Every structure is written in C-alpha cells, then in structure tokens.
Amino acid sequence: MIKKKYNTDLFGYLNWIVKKTKKEPSEQEAVSIFITNRWLSMVDSTYAKIVNVTFNRWLTKNNFLHNNLIAGKFFKTVLPFCTKKFNYIKGESKNKETEDSESELIAKASEISLREINLYNHTLEVLGLKVK
C-alpha cells in the first residue's frame, strides 16, 4: 500500500491565493478545501464574509468546486489582494471565579453541560414547578 504524501505547504498555497504569487501549485500541492476555507476566514473579517457568501453557496450548487485546485483558482479570482499575515484566531479565555455556582456543581455531578441545566431550569419555570 502506498501512502499519500502529506502536504505541508499550506502557507505557500495561501500566498498563491491571497498575495497572487505567480507559481501555480500542482494538483498534489493543493491543500484541502476545508483547511483553505478556515485559514482564509482568519485572514480578515472581509475575507470571511466573502468566503461565506460566495464559496459556501457555490459549493452546495456546483460539484466542480470539490476539486482542491479548482477551488483555489476560484478563491484567487474572487478574493482581493491582501498583504496581511496569517494569524490563527484563538478564543478568548474567560477568568472563572474560584467559587462554583450551584448549577455548575450540579452540572459536574450529573456530567451534563451548563446549557442543559439552564434549559431544564427554564422548562421547570415555564411549567411552574420547583426543584428541591
């Protein structure tokens, strides 16, 4: 069995799309559509809007965009030139207080999420019942 070589030239591929470099990648050098979408959405907020409006809608209607290289050419023609760096966007961590609320303790003990606890509490309030 022959293993497919993993392509690690993601940023070269993204530079070809965003910074309009001359060297067109081969079919083997084209990166997955999912990863390309993800990183292009993180370049700029306007890029995220363009990717969502154009590509995600076209992908559902056209099967030819499932080819990685053709999708890259589509991105290259639709997206404007950009000189920004590619930065990975991480979620902001919220400082949690040391004291856990009652619902957090119930969630940990029951092994369910806080969202479920809040949903159950809201449902009980609507029904006019109280939990003891």
HUVEN-V920676 format. One record per residue. NEAR is the number of other ideal C-beta (glycine too) atoms within 8 Angstrom. Layout:
near->NEAR
near->NEAR
This chain:
near->2
near->3
near->4
near->4
near->5
near->4
near->9
near->4
near->9
near->10
near->7
near->9
near->14
near->13
near->9
near->14
near->13
near->11
near->9
near->7
near->6
near->3
near->5
near->5
near->11
near->7
near->6
near->6
near->10
near->12
near->12
near->6
near->10
near->6
near->9
near->16
near->11
near->8
near->11
near->15
near->10
near->10
near->10
near->7
near->5
near->6
near->12
near->11
near->8
near->10
near->14
near->9
near->7
near->9
near->13
near->10
near->8
near->10
near->11
near->5
near->5
near->6
near->4
near->6
near->12
near->7
near->7
near->11
near->10
near->9
near->15
near->15
near->8
near->11
near->13
near->10
near->6
near->8
near->12
near->3
near->6
near->10
near->4
near->6
near->3
near->9
near->5
near->5
near->5
near->4
near->4
near->4
near->4
near->4
near->4
near->4
near->4
near->3
near->4
near->5
near->6
near->5
near->10
near->9
near->9
near->9
near->13
near->8
near->6
near->7
near->5
near->6
near->6
near->8
near->6
near->9
near->13
near->9
near->8
near->8
near->10
near->8
near->8
near->10
near->7
near->6
near->6
near->4
near->5
near->4
near->5
near->2
